[in-house]
Amino acid sequence: MNSLISIAEIARNFAKVAPACEEWSIRLVRRRNEALSVTRGTADPVRRGEDVGAMVTVTAESGERIGVGYGATSDTTPSGLGAAAREALAWARRSAGHLIAVPKPRSGAVQYDHTASTDIPWDTIAMPAKLDRLHELARNLKRDGRITHWQASLFYTDEETVFASSTGDFIRESRGIIVPGIEASASAKGETQTRTLGRGGMIRQGGLEQLDQLAFWAAGPRIAEEALELLAAPDCPVKTTDLLLAPDQMYIQIHESIGHPLELDRILGDERNYAGTSFVTPGMFGTYQYGSPLLNVSFDPRVPGEAANYAYDDTGSEAQACHLIRNGVLQRGLGGAFSQSRANIPGVANARACSWNRPPIDRMANLNIDPGVSTFEELVSQVEDGIYMETNNSWSIDDSRNKFQFGCERGRLIKDGQLGPVVKNPNYRGVSANFWRSLKGLGNADTVRVLGTPTCGKGEPNQAIRVGHATPPGLFAAVQVFGGG
């Protein structure tokens, strides 16, 4: 996927059409997608797309008041960008005197240009060859007449972003993002059970080498057999018990009950009408016991291969690793420069936009749980009577990101420190902080898996963005579990 348009050159030339104002910036995005899938033995139409556009941000004075305005366009010619700049300037003047806060200016210009390396670039293997491999994988899914739906898929994005400003910033980042998928549904006697490869959670930055690291091509037989196994399994029991969560369930627990509650704009009420608020309040930072002393949650967009790997956010702030929660105590929020200025609370470089036609807002990036010291076998051995759950199937959480209920694809009973029979329709419920305070075991570094989601939604108008989560399995005490057909 070679670039047909140099957005770097467009950014460098923008000063020629930029308006007279206190400060301006331009953020250009070029993105190309290709989606391949084989469903029930038939190749689906190949879906391709390309999108290029720019967002101009202007800070301007009106009298003695400061305002900020945006103008977005898919017309990246000088005339198109000039029109967007004039629109941004007009909105900046209208907003003057109405802003809640203005971010503090950064000192010094940033010069950064980086293309993420891949071992096997997407285009080094032709599309027909990739489809042939997907056909082979799909054939391995159809192992039994009871398999009624089966699919293997690959979604790839080639993305380039450029940020430039009147203060001399020039930041260019280019990356590839790959999302593999496998799904098998088994049906018998009026019941259907589905098993997947993480339900989109296997998103990675990189090229085709990521598929080998995920054991993607060899996973078909296991996924199909586990779907069939679930048909014959009993329902998950109803009880309060120890719960061991696999990484591919832990990541959504992190996402919903740590990530979203810690977004500063949500805490300040900005998402109230759409995505809800948060049970977290500004006064909790620095003192609130969010989880057990085992819980250490890091914000780290610099992790190679994880879904939200970047060096600078979409406002030009440098991304640095830090702990949001340390030894269970809440330290800082997920807020970019604007929210930090507004709330006077430490944040991170996480002002991110889903594309060129949206302004940056506070988003998760790579939000990870630091590993513990136990092997997986040692976590299981601690459990006298409990259940192990894998792969998120459903989620529900209230508007303040507090009370939740999650369902998983597959469970296994644990008895006297040993994994036992498979159970179907495993679910559990809890309250966010109480749940994390019940954390009593974490897997070691060898058990950590890099996961994430490509479609985290937030904002008005909506922005769907990718988020990374690296996590070990986690063991929790006294959790309410139940079945649900």
GIVEN-V247749 format. One record per backbone hydrogen bond with DSSP energy under -0.5 kcal/mol. CO is the residue of the C=O (numbers start at 0). NH is the residue of the N-H. If there is no record, write none. Layout:
co: [CO:CO]
nh: [NH:NH]
This chain:
co: [4:5:6:7:8:9:10:12:13:13:18:22:23:24:25:26:27:28:29:30:31:32:33:34:35:36:37:37:38:41:45:46:48:50:52:53:54:55:56:57:57:58:58:59:61:61:64:65:66:68:70:72:73:76:77:78:79:80:81:82:83:84:85:86:87:88:89:90:91:94:109:111:113:119:120:121:125:126:127:128:129:130:131:132:133:134:135:136:137:137:140:143:145:145:148:149:150:151:152:153:154:155:156:156:157:158:159:160:161:162:163:164:168:169:170:171:172:173:174:175:176:177:178:180:181:182:183:184:184:185:187:190:192:194:195:196:197:199:200:203:206:207:207:208:209:210:211:215:218:219:220:221:222:223:224:225:226:227:228:228:229:233:235:236:238:238:240:241:242:242:243:244:245:245:246:247:248:249:250:251:252:253:253:254:257:258:259:261:262:263:264:265:268:270:270:270:280:281:283:283:287:287:291:293:294:295:295:296:296:297:297:298:299:300:301:302:304:305:307:310:312:316:321:321:323:323:324:325:327:327:328:329:332:333:334:335:336:337:338:339:339:345:347:349:349:350:351:354:360:364:364:365:365:367:367:373:374:375:376:377:378:379:381:382:383:384:385:386:387:388:389:389:390:393:395:397:398:399:401:402:403:404:405:406:406:409:410:411:412:413:414:417:420:421:422:423:425:426:427:428:429:430:431:432:433:434:435:435:437:440:441:442:443:444:448:448:450:452:454:455:457:462:462:464:466:467:468:469:470:472:473:474:474:475:478:478:479:480:481]
nh: [6:9:10:11:12:13:13:15:16:17:20:58:165:56:163:54:161:52:159:50:157:48:155:46:153:43:39:151:41:38:47:34:32:30:28:72:26:70:24:59:68:21:22:66:63:64:61:96:59:57:55:53:75:80:81:82:83:84:85:86:87:88:89:90:91:92:93:94:95:97:169:171:173:207:123:124:129:130:131:132:133:134:135:136:137:138:139:140:140:141:142:146:147:186:184:39:182:37:180:35:178:33:158:176:31:174:29:172:27:170:25:167:164:111:162:113:160:115:158:205:156:203:154:152:196:150:194:147:148:192:190:187:185:183:197:199:200:202:451:177:209:210:211:212:213:215:214:218:222:223:224:225:226:227:228:229:230:231:231:232:232:423:482:238:240:480:478:386:244:475:388:473:248:249:250:391:252:253:254:255:256:257:258:259:261:261:262:333:266:267:269:268:271:273:274:275:283:284:286:287:289:329:294:295:327:297:369:323:324:299:367:321:302:309:303:305:204:308:309:318:315:312:298:323:330:331:296:328:289:290:325:285:334:263:347:339:340:341:342:343:344:332:349:351:362:313:360:357:351:366:467:299:367:297:369:443:378:379:380:381:381:382:383:416:415:241:413:243:411:245:408:409:408:406:404:400:276:278:431:397:429:395:427:392:393:389:422:387:419:385:417:414:412:233:410:235:407:481:405:479:403:434:435:436:437:437:291:438:476:474:373:371:446:447:450:470:468:466:456:464:462:457:464:455:452:366:450:368:448:442:244:439:440:242:240:480:428:238:426]
